[in-house]
């Protein structure tokens, strides 16, 4: 692949339902300006001294909650440094938001 601007999209396997939890400025595609002989790693970022992929993709499989704990509340708005896809921020209650809870003491395992 030659140098140019490309949009990189990560998708779930065919026939499986996953919800994408990461976006770039609210969109599913990631703009990438690829240099010649690019290895796919971000040339501006290191995490603990290690190179990281240019595209960060997070997905969660929608599942029903199990156990006895629960979370309650109301999502009232979204905020970002740029408007999400569609160009509008949401104000007022967000109908049926997706909530993912991770255990920071167990390698960010989704709980």
C-alpha positions, 0 to 999 in steps of 0.5 A: 500500500502506497503512501496516502490518506486512508480510512481504516475500519475495524469490523466484527466477524461476520454473523457475530454481534459486537458493539464498537466502543472506540471511535475517532471523533465520533466516527467508526473510521480512523484517518491514517496518513500512511508513509512509505513502508509503514508498519502500522504502528503509531510513530508518535506514541509509546506506552511503557516504552513499547510501540502501539498500533495506529488504530485503537479498536475496542468492542464489547459483546452485548450480554445481560448482566449477571450477579447481584450488583447493579448500576442505576442512574441516567445518562444526561448528555455527551460531551467531546472536543468535537461533535460526534458523528452526525454533528450534534451533541446529545443534551437531555436523557440519552435513551438506552445508552451502552454501558461497559464496566471494567475491573481496573484491578483485574487487567481491565476485565469487563465485568 
